């Protein structure tokens, strides 16, 4: 059990989060679909809810300047090792990034190549990493979720320009850009079908990028063409409380920088309460520097207690940890995850 000081710390933040969430519900009320069917929502999100917690990995092009380097990095990622580590700690679902900001993506896509003007294997990897992950995870009963973005390859001036979106991003996205980027997503969604249980789409900001429900629906519909049962969540940035963004969100993106908020209910304006939090230690002391970093900024018992509290309230937690190029997890983080697995009952040994 937690020491008294830790209990006091969490309870204080939980109370604050509950109050803030209630305020947020009022401002987000216009996005709630009329006639929310709680029973239907419970059935639709049952697998995610019952999983209790899982792991999130950033696997991106960092360090890769050429297509050959990117393909070598993707080819070297050991999906069996990833699946085995997840099984060893009792994680029931796994998120991995497909891309972020740059030109490279970890799976082939003919639609991307056509729009970007790239040859197969140059920007999109030759290996289909999500397909291989789905196979390895499926054998162990672990669900695969994928991370996509709402701003595309904006950092690559040429390719981003062909899609119609580059810096400065604060001018906002246009419908032609979203249609093109959604067509890339649709190819992936149709290919993976029910092998991918859901999608977490970053950079769908209402203010900064000018996203609205009509534009976000293009992504959701692209996903549902491949799997009508797939869960979707569109990210509107870090909040100090659980919040729903897109009216069709099945779960909250729940991006937090620390283990603070506790949901007031399983459903937040109709979306399954879900939190995504980095476990790593920031190199520069910034709260934004915790993502995809090794080490544990909170001890294992603290994290396990937090996950248990969220589960008790009806929510789910994804823990962002460091993954190395070969698919190895940070050893200290893996040991912490085993504590979470034992505490929540997902790890039986």
N, C-alpha and C positions, 0 to 999 in steps of 0.2 A: 504493500500500500504506500501511497505518497506520504512524505513527511508533512507535518502541519503547515510549514511555510509554503510548500508547493500547493497544498490544498487552498490556502488563503489566496495565493496568487491566481490560481485558475478560477476560483469562484468569483473573485472580483472582476476578472475579465469576462466571465460568462454572464454575469448580471448586466454588465455594460453592453455586451453584445446583444443580449435579449432585448434590451430597451431600444438599441439602435435598429435592430431588425424590425421591431414593431413600427418605428418611424419610417423605415424604408418601405414597408408594406403599403403604407398610405401613398407614397410617391409612385410606387410601381403598380398601383392598382389598375391603371388603364391598360396594362399589358396582360392582365389575367383574362383568360378566355371565360366567357359566361357559361355557367352550368358546369363547373369543374366536377368531373366524375372521379372521386377519390379512389373508388374500388378499381376502376380501369387503370388509373395511374399506378396503383399498387402492383397490379399485375404486370404492367408494361415495364416497370423498373425493378421488378422482384429480384432478378439476377444480380443487379448492381447493389441493391440494398442488402441482400443476403450475403454478399461477398464481404461486407464490412470494411475492408481496406485493401489497398493494392499498392503497386509501385509505378512510378513515372520516371522515364529516362529521357534526357536530352541527348540525341545522337545526331550531330550536325556536322557541317563541312569545315569547322574550325581546324586550321592546320593544313587544309587541302587547297592548293592553288590551281591545280590542273585536274582535268578529267581522269587521268590515270591515277592520280593520288586519291581522288574521291572513290573511284571504283575499287581500288585496293583496300580502302578503309571499309567500304560496305562488304566486300568479299571476305574480309577478315573477321567480321562480327559473327561470333559463334552462338547461334540461336539455341542450340541444345544446352550450352552452358548457362545462358540466360534462363531458360525454362527450368533447369535443374536447381538453380539458386532460388528462383521464385518458389518452387515446390518445397525447398528446404526450410523456408521461413513461413510457409502457410499463406502466401499471397494468392489471392484468387482472381486478380485481374492485373493487366499490364498495359501501360500507355507508352508509346514511343513517338518521337517527333518524326515527321516525314521531311520537313524542311523548315527553314526560317530565314526570311529576308533575302538570301542569296539565290544563285541560279540552280544549285544542286538539290536533287531530290533522290530519295533512297529506293526508287522503283521506276521501271520503264513507264512511259506514258506517251502514246502517239499524238494525243491532242496537244500536249505541252510542246512537243517537238515541232508540230505543224505551226502553232502560233508563234513560238519563240524563234523558229528558223534554225533549230539545232538538229544535228544528226543523232540517231539513237545511240545511247551510251555516252554522250558528251556532257549533257547536263543531268539527265535522268540516268541513274545507274543501270548497268546491264543486269545486275541481280535484282530480283524482286524481294526485297528484305521483308516487307510485311507478310507476303505470302508464305515465306519460309518460317517466319515467327508464328503465324497462325497454325501451321502444321505442328511445330514443336510444342507450342502451348496447348493445343487441342488434345494432344495425347495425354496431357496431365490435368485436363479439366480446368485450365486457366484461360480466362477470356482476354481477347485482344481488343484494345481501343487505340485509335490513332489521333495524333495531333496534326492539325492543318492550320493554315493562317488565313486571315482576311485581307492581308496586304501584299501577298504574292512575292515575287522576286524583285521587290522595289529597289534593293541596293545594287542590283546589276543594271547599270544605265541602259544598255542595249536591249537586253531581254525584258526588263521591266517596262521599257518604252514600248515594246511590241505588244505587251499586254495592256498598256495604257495607264500604268501607275508607277511613278518614281518619286524621289524626293523633289520638293518638300511635301511630305505626306499630309500636312495639316490643311491642304486644299481640299481634302476629302476624296473619297472614291467616286467613280462614275458608274452608271449602270452597264455601259459597254465593257468596262474592266471586270466588273463582278460577273457578268455573263461569261466572259472568257475564262476567268479563274474558276468559276463553278463548273464549266465544261471539263476542265482538267480533273476536278474533284469527282465528277460523275463517272468518268472512265475508271477511276480507282474504285469507287463505291460499287459499280456494276461488276467489276472483276472480282472483288473480294466477297460480295454478297453477305451471307450470314456469318462468314468467318470473322468479320469485324463487328463487334457488338455496339460500338458507338464512336462518336467523333467529338473532339474538343477543339473548337476553332478559335484561335487567338486573334487579337487585333481586330475585333468587330466593334470598335469604339463608336458610341453614338456622337460624342462631342468632337474628338480629335479627327476621326476619319469620316464622320457624317453618315454612319450606317443607320438604317431604319428597318422596320419589320419587312417591308417589301423587298429590300435588297437582301436581307438575311434569309428570306424565304427561298431565294435562288439556291443557296447552299443546302438548306434543309431538303428541298425537293430533289436536288442532285443526289444526296445521300439516300433518300428513301426510294429512289429508282432502283438502287442496288439492293437495299434491304429495308422494307417497310417497317421492320421492327427495330431498326437501329436507333439508338439514343443520340440526341444532339444537345450540344451546349455551346453557346456563342459568348465569347469573353468580352466584357466591357471594362476590364481592368481590375486592379486591386481595390477592394472595399473592406471596411472594418466589420462587415456583417455579411451574412449569406443573402444573396440577391439574385433574382431572375432578371435576365436581360431581354432576350427575344421571346415573343409570345409563345413560340412553339418549343422552347427549351424543355427537354425532358429531365435534365438535372442542372443544378447551378454549376457554373465554372468554378466558383469558390476559390479564386486565387488569393492566398494569404501569404505574408512573409514570415509569419510565426504561428505558434500553436496557441491561438487566443480564442477565437469565436466558437460558440456552441450554438447549433440551430435551435430555434424555438419549437420546431415541429419537423416531422419527416419531410413535409412538402412546404416549400417557400413559394407562395403564389402559384402553386400547382407543379413546381419542379422539385424533384428529389434533391434533398440537401446533400451537397457534395463539396468537399474541401480538398484543395491541392496546395501542399505546403512543402518547402524545401527543408531537408534535414541537415544539409551541409553547413560548414563553417566558412563564412565570408573571408576572403583573403585581404580585403581592404577595410573591413569593418562595416561596410555598407549593407543594409538589409537586402538590397537588390543583388548583392554579390553572393548570396547563399545558394543560388540555384546551380544545380549540376556540380556541386563541390563535394569533396570527401569530408569525412569527419562528422561528429554529432554535436551540434550546438546545444542540444538538450539531451539529458541522459535518457537511456532506454526506458526506465521506469516512468519518467515524466511523459514521454511520447506515448507509451502504452496506456497510461492513465487518460491522456487526452483523447486518444482514439476510442477508448472504451466509453468515455463521456459522450462523444459525438454519436457513437453507435446507440447508446442508451436513449438518446434524443431522437433516433431514427435516421441519423445521417451516416455518410460514408466518407472515408479519407483516403487520398492518394498521397504517398510520400515520395517526393522527388529526391533521388539519390544519384551519386556519381556512378557512371558506367564507363569503363575503359574501352579502348578500341576493339579488344578481343571479346567483349561481352562480360568481362569480370566486374562485379560490384565491389565497391570499397569494403574491405573486410570488417572494419568497425561498424559500418552502417548495416551490413548483413547481420551481424550479431545483434544489433539493436532491433532489427526487423523480426528476428526470432523471438525476442521478448514480446513484441507486439502480437505475433502470431499465437504465442502461448496464452497471453493475457485475454485475447479476444476469442480464443477457442478455435481458430482456424488451423492452428498447428497442434496436432494431437500428441506429438512425442517430445 
